[in-house]
């Protein structure tokens, strides 16, 4: 198999995976409310969901490095299936919390598994493509999958298919579809992706102990290795800023517009264009890397700094059109360096702990998001959402200097 075929196979798998994920996105909160939960209880459920992911990220990364990435990924689909089955019949807060734990654990198990698998498989496969170019294409598949899943998920409750499930609540069709799709995805993944080559053919005698040792070793490396430490810190800030914008853009725009029911279509348009911007920035990052002479850290410095400036401008908008343009510009610049970050992260990580390091990076995003949600919620309540965004823009601008401070400048020759 050549690299082109590997990219296509993995791209299709990622498209299918994120399509399945997207099926629940439009209705998950509505599902909780249809079961009688109030907003406070919904907040508790989401906190348990995110908390389960954050708590299990690193241990399950160690498990993936120990028993294999594809096998561990399969377990995440099983957990998704269990979470969906439980959610179909859960009518109390406790029952829904159990589903949230299953689904949060599934996200933790998935994190860092196939991304690590792909990097190692790509390195071992013959071909002339660069990893940065490959991951840019993969991210287009990811974005397309999320958009497809969200679109289908929004249509399912009102579709003719729903009429065949009279015993279900209106949103249960999404839960059912996610569970069934997880089974199909499990089978397709083993058909699409080649078996991974392990660095050691011996199975560990004590899997749990080995996984814990790998997790501790990876944590030590990520704290002491200069480039990895800077990347994890930058990722933490990325998660905090992302959370701040995602949490407040809708109420900010509502206040700006003096929202009317007929105006809600703008929110849908901006959400759809967000996916387009994410895909476009992934594609544009490939030729832009050539402009920077193949320097990933230079590309990340410039685009994150410009993203910080655009967020500060966004916080001072006073009309709908300028908000929309700056909002999309911000996300275009903000996500531009993600592919380069993956290159730097992988090239500074040992193969035997790759999944764990990627899980640590994912944990940093989650932790940043949780902290920002708590702290910036208070700041926005008392001082306004604009102040929160200005603070985030300033921090993002300052943190872009991290990339210039990398001692180990990893450069990729332009293709």
KALINQUI-V105636 format. One record per residue. N is the residue number from 1. RES is the residue in one small letter. PSI is psi in radians with two decimals (999 if undefined). OMEGA is omega in whole degrees, -180 to 180 (NA if undefined). D_CENTER is the distance of its C-alpha to the mean C-alpha in Angstrom with 1 decimal. Layout:
N:RES:PSI:OMEGA:D_CENTER  N:RES:PSI:OMEGA:D_CENTER
//
This chain:
1:x:2.35:177:28.4  2:x:2.94:-176:27.5  3:x:-0.65:180:24.3  4:x:-0.77:180:24.3  5:x:-0.68:179:24.4  6:x:-0.75:179:21.8  7:x:-0.75:180:19.3  8:x:-0.81:-179:20.4  9:x:-0.82:-179:20.1  10:x:-0.63:178:16.7  11:x:-0.75:178:15.6  12:x:-0.75:180:17.3  13:x:-0.75:-180:15.7  14:x:-0.63:176:12.1  15:x:-0.80:-180:13.4  16:x:-0.72:-179:15.0  17:x:-0.87:-175:12.1  18:x:-0.36:170:9.8  19:x:-0.76:177:13.2  20:x:-0.77:178:13.9  21:x:-0.72:-176:10.7  22:x:-0.32:-177:11.8  23:x:-0.53:-178:15.3  24:x:-0.31:-173:15.0  25:x:-0.81:-174:13.0  26:x:-0.31:-169:16.4  27:x:0.01:-171:18.6  28:x:-0.75:179:17.1  29:x:-0.69:178:18.8  30:x:-0.61:178:21.8  31:x:-0.80:179:22.0  32:x:-0.75:-179:22.3  33:x:-0.59:179:24.9  34:x:-0.34:177:26.8  35:x:0.13:175:27.4  36:x:0.12:-179:29.1  37:x:2.42:173:26.5  38:x:3.10:-174:27.1  39:x:-0.60:177:24.5  40:x:-0.76:179:25.1  41:x:-0.63:175:24.5  42:x:-0.73:177:21.3  43:x:-0.69:178:20.1  44:x:-0.76:-180:21.3  45:x:-0.79:-179:19.4  46:x:-0.58:177:16.0  47:x:-0.70:177:16.9  48:x:-0.70:179:17.7  49:x:-0.97:-179:14.5  50:x:-0.68:-180:12.4  51:x:-0.66:177:15.3  52:x:-0.72:178:15.4  53:x:-0.86:-177:11.9  54:x:-0.71:-177:12.8  55:x:-0.62:-172:16.3  56:x:-0.10:-177:15.6  57:x:-1.03:-172:12.8  58:x:-0.79:178:15.5  59:x:-0.72:-179:18.3  60:x:-0.44:172:16.5  61:x:-0.73:176:15.5  62:x:-0.64:178:19.2  63:x:-0.74:180:20.0  64:x:-0.70:178:18.2  65:x:-0.36:-176:20.1  66:x:-0.83:-173:23.2  67:x:-0.16:-180:23.4  68:x:2.51:-173:21.3  69:x:-0.75:-180:17.8  70:x:-0.72:180:18.6  71:x:-0.77:180:20.6  72:x:-0.70:177:17.9  73:x:-0.68:179:15.4  74:x:-0.66:178:18.3  75:x:-0.58:180:18.6  76:x:-0.64:179:15.1  77:x:-0.62:176:16.4  78:x:-0.73:178:19.6  79:x:-0.66:176:18.1  80:x:-0.78:179:16.4  81:x:-0.78:179:19.9  82:x:-0.71:178:21.6  83:x:-0.71:180:19.4  84:x:-0.74:179:20.2  85:x:-0.75:179:23.9  86:x:-0.69:-178:24.3  87:x:-0.49:179:22.8  88:x:-0.55:-175:25.3  89:x:0.00:-178:28.1  90:x:2.22:180:26.9  91:x:0.09:180:28.9  92:x:2.86:179:28.9  93:x:-0.74:-179:26.6  94:x:-0.78:180:26.9  95:x:-0.72:180:26.1  96:x:-0.60:176:23.0  97:x:-0.64:177:21.9  98:x:-0.77:177:22.4  99:x:-0.71:179:20.1  100:x:-0.67:178:17.4  101:x:-0.73:177:18.0  102:x:-0.82:-177:17.8  103:x:-0.62:175:14.5  104:x:-0.71:178:13.0  105:x:-0.64:178:14.6  106:x:-0.75:178:13.2  107:x:-0.68:179:9.6  108:x:-0.69:180:11.1  109:x:-0.70:-179:13.2  110:x:-0.66:-173:10.7  111:x:2.16:174:8.7  112:x:-0.08:-176:10.6  113:x:-1.21:-176:13.1  114:x:-0.44:175:13.1  115:x:-0.77:177:11.7  116:x:-0.72:178:14.7  117:x:-0.79:-176:16.8  118:x:-0.73:-179:16.4  119:x:-0.81:-179:17.2  120:x:-0.72:179:20.3  121:x:-0.69:180:21.3  122:x:-0.72:-180:21.1  123:x:-0.52:-177:23.3  124:x:-0.14:-175:25.8  125:x:2.43:-179:26.1  126:x:2.57:178:28.8  127:x:2.97:-175:28.1  128:x:-0.13:-179:28.1  129:x:2.59:175:24.5  130:x:2.65:-179:22.5  131:x:-0.69:180:19.2  132:x:-0.74:178:17.8  133:x:-0.72:-179:19.2  134:x:-0.81:-177:17.8  135:x:-0.49:175:14.2  136:x:-0.72:177:14.7  137:x:-0.70:180:16.0  138:x:-0.70:-179:13.3  139:x:-0.46:174:10.7  140:x:-0.74:176:13.3  141:x:-0.74:-180:13.4  142:x:-0.85:-179:9.7  143:x:-0.73:178:10.3  144:x:-0.65:178:13.7  145:x:-0.80:178:12.5  146:x:-0.75:180:10.5  147:x:-0.75:180:13.6  148:x:-0.83:-180:16.0  149:x:-0.73:180:14.7  150:x:-0.70:180:14.7  151:x:-0.85:180:18.2  152:x:-0.71:179:19.6  153:x:-0.58:178:18.4  154:x:-0.47:-178:20.2  155:x:-0.51:-173:23.3  156:x:-0.82:-176:23.7  157:x:-0.48:-179:25.3  158:x:0.16:-177:28.0  159:x:2.92:179:28.5  160:x:-0.44:180:31.6  161:x:-0.63:-177:29.7  162:x:-0.48:-178:29.4  163:x:-0.33:179:33.2  164:x:-0.09:-179:33.5  165:x:1.14:-174:31.9  166:x:-0.46:-179:34.4  167:x:-0.15:-179:33.9  168:x:2.71:167:30.2  169:x:2.92:-173:29.0  170:x:-0.59:-177:27.7  171:x:-0.08:-178:23.9  172:x:-0.41:179:24.5  173:x:-0.61:178:24.4  174:x:-0.72:180:20.6  175:x:-0.78:179:20.4  176:x:-0.79:-179:23.0  177:x:-0.66:179:21.4  178:x:-0.74:180:18.0  179:x:-0.84:179:20.2  180:x:-0.73:180:22.4  181:x:-0.55:178:19.6  182:x:-0.68:177:18.1  183:x:-0.79:179:21.6  184:x:-0.73:-180:22.0  185:x:-0.63:178:18.7  186:x:-0.78:-180:19.9  187:x:-0.75:-178:23.1  188:x:-0.61:-180:21.7  189:x:-0.75:-180:19.4  190:x:-0.40:175:22.5  191:x:-0.65:-174:24.4  192:x:-0.72:-172:22.0  193:x:2.27:178:21.0  194:x:2.71:176:23.9  195:x:2.46:-178:24.6  196:x:2.65:176:23.4  197:x:2.05:180:26.0  198:x:2.55:179:26.1  199:x:-0.42:178:27.7  200:x:2.30:-179:29.9  201:x:-0.17:-178:31.4  202:x:2.38:177:32.5  203:x:2.36:180:30.8  204:x:2.46:-179:30.5  205:x:-0.63:179:33.2  206:x:1.68:-174:31.1  207:x:-0.78:-177:27.5  208:x:-0.80:180:26.5  209:x:-0.76:180:28.4  210:x:-0.73:179:27.1  211:x:-0.72:179:23.4  212:x:-0.71:178:24.2  213:x:-0.72:179:26.1  214:x:-0.73:180:23.2  215:x:-0.79:-180:20.9  216:x:-0.73:179:23.6  217:x:-0.75:-180:24.3  218:x:-0.69:177:20.8  219:x:-0.73:179:20.6  220:x:-0.76:180:24.0  221:x:-0.77:-177:23.1  222:x:-0.43:178:20.0  223:x:-0.46:-174:22.4  224:x:-0.45:179:25.3  225:x:2.13:-169:24.1  226:x:-0.91:-177:24.3  227:x:-0.77:180:21.6  228:x:-0.71:-180:19.0  229:x:-0.76:178:20.0  230:x:-0.70:-179:19.6  231:x:-0.70:178:16.1  232:x:-0.72:178:15.0  233:x:-0.74:179:16.8  234:x:-0.61:179:15.3  235:x:-0.65:176:11.7  236:x:-0.79:180:13.0  237:x:-0.67:177:14.5  238:x:-0.82:180:11.4  239:x:-0.68:-180:9.7  240:x:-0.79:-179:13.2  241:x:-0.75:179:13.8  242:x:-0.78:179:10.7  243:x:-0.74:-179:11.8  244:x:-0.74:-179:15.3  245:x:-0.77:-179:15.0  246:x:-0.62:-178:13.0  247:x:-0.53:-169:15.5  248:x:-0.13:-174:18.6  249:x:-0.63:-180:18.6  250:x:-0.88:176:20.1  251:x:-0.57:179:22.8  252:x:-0.80:-179:23.5  253:x:-0.61:177:24.1  254:x:-0.79:178:26.1  255:x:-0.67:-178:28.4  256:x:-0.66:-175:28.8  257:x:-0.37:-167:29.8  258:x:1.09:-161:31.8  259:x:2.39:172:29.8  260:x:2.66:-180:31.8  261:x:-0.67:-178:30.8  262:x:-0.31:-178:31.4  263:x:-0.11:-175:29.0  264:x:-0.36:-180:25.9  265:x:-0.49:180:25.3  266:x:-0.60:179:24.2  267:x:-0.70:178:21.1  268:x:-0.69:180:20.2  269:x:-0.78:180:21.1  270:x:-0.65:178:18.9  271:x:-0.74:179:15.9  272:x:-0.72:180:16.7  273:x:-0.47:175:17.5  274:x:-0.81:178:14.1  275:x:-0.70:179:12.7  276:x:-0.74:179:15.8  277:x:-0.70:179:15.3  278:x:-0.74:179:11.9  279:x:-0.74:-179:13.6  280:x:-0.72:-179:16.8  281:x:-0.59:177:15.5  282:x:-0.71:180:14.2  283:x:-0.79:-177:17.7  284:x:-0.46:-178:19.6  285:x:-0.43:-179:18.3  286:x:-0.99:177:20.4  287:x:-0.52:-180:23.8  288:x:-0.58:178:22.9  289:x:-0.61:178:22.6  290:x:-0.62:179:26.2  291:x:-0.61:180:27.3  292:x:0.34:176:26.3  293:x:0.45:179:28.2  294:x:0.13:-178:25.3  295:x:1.93:180:24.2  296:x:-0.70:-177:20.5  297:x:-0.54:177:21.1  298:x:-0.75:178:23.3  299:x:-0.75:-179:20.8  300:x:-0.69:179:18.2  301:x:-0.87:-175:21.0  302:x:-0.82:-175:22.3  303:x:-0.66:178:19.2  304:x:-0.64:178:17.7  305:x:-0.78:178:21.3  306:x:-0.61:177:21.8  307:x:-0.71:177:18.6  308:x:-0.76:179:20.1  309:x:-0.72:-179:23.4  310:x:-0.56:178:22.0  311:x:-0.66:177:20.4  312:x:-0.71:177:23.9  313:x:-0.69:180:25.5  314:x:-0.66:-179:23.2  315:x:-0.23:-178:24.4  316:x:0.28:179:27.9  317:x:2.65:-180:27.9  318:x:0.21:174:30.6  319:x:2.79:-171:30.3  320:x:-0.76:-176:27.9  321:x:-0.81:-180:28.0  322:x:-0.60:177:27.3  323:x:-0.86:-177:24.4  324:x:-0.79:-178:22.8  325:x:-0.77:-179:23.5  326:x:-0.60:178:22.2  327:x:-0.82:-180:19.0  328:x:-0.64:177:18.1  329:x:-0.74:179:19.5  330:x:-0.88:-178:17.4  331:x:-0.59:177:14.0  332:x:-0.82:-180:15.7  333:x:-0.66:-176:16.7  334:x:-0.64:-178:13.7  335:x:-0.05:-176:11.4  336:x:-0.64:-175:14.4  337:x:0.06:-177:14.3  338:x:-0.69:180:10.9  339:x:-0.74:179:12.8  340:x:-0.63:177:15.6  341:x:-0.68:178:13.6  342:x:-0.66:178:12.6  343:x:-0.89:-179:16.4  344:x:-0.72:-178:17.6  345:x:-0.80:-178:15.6  346:x:-0.67:-177:16.8  347:x:-0.25:177:20.3  348:x:0.29:-178:20.9  349:x:2.40:176:20.0  350:x:2.52:-175:22.5  351:x:-0.70:-174:21.8  352:x:-0.19:178:22.8  353:x:0.38:-174:20.1  354:x:-0.81:-180:17.3  355:x:-0.69:-178:15.0  356:x:-0.75:179:15.9  357:x:-0.74:178:15.3  358:x:-0.60:176:11.7  359:x:-0.64:176:11.4  360:x:-0.74:177:13.2  361:x:-0.74:178:10.9  362:x:-0.67:177:7.9  363:x:-0.69:179:10.7  364:x:-0.69:177:11.7  365:x:-0.81:-179:8.7  366:x:-0.78:-180:9.4  367:x:-0.72:177:13.0  368:x:-0.70:179:13.1  369:x:-0.73:179:11.7  370:x:-0.81:-180:14.3  371:x:-0.75:-180:17.0  372:x:-0.69:180:16.5  373:x:-0.71:-179:16.7  374:x:-0.89:-174:19.9  375:x:-0.81:-175:21.6  376:x:-0.38:174:20.9  377:x:-0.74:178:21.8  378:x:-0.78:-179:25.2  379:x:-0.75:-179:25.6  380:x:-0.65:-180:24.9  381:x:-0.68:-173:27.2  382:x:-0.51:-174:30.0  383:x:-0.15:178:29.6  384:x:2.64:-180:27.6  385:x:-0.54:180:24.0  386:x:-0.71:180:25.3  387:x:-0.72:178:26.0  388:x:-0.78:-179:22.5  389:x:-0.64:177:21.1  390:x:-0.74:177:23.9  391:x:-0.79:180:23.2  392:x:-0.72:179:19.5  393:x:-0.70:179:20.7  394:x:-0.73:179:23.3  395:x:-0.71:179:21.1  396:x:-0.71:179:18.7  397:x:-0.78:180:21.9  398:x:-0.68:-177:23.3  399:x:-0.31:177:20.3  400:x:-0.39:178:20.4  401:x:-0.35:177:23.5  402:x:-0.72:-173:21.7  403:x:-0.52:176:21.1  404:x:-0.35:-177:24.8  405:x:-0.05:179:25.7  406:x:2.14:179:24.2  407:x:-0.58:-177:27.2  408:x:1.55:-180:26.1  409:x:2.00:180:25.5  410:x:2.07:-180:23.9  411:x:2.53:176:25.1  412:x:2.23:180:24.8  413:x:2.37:180:27.8  414:x:2.47:-179:27.3  415:x:999:NA:27.6
//
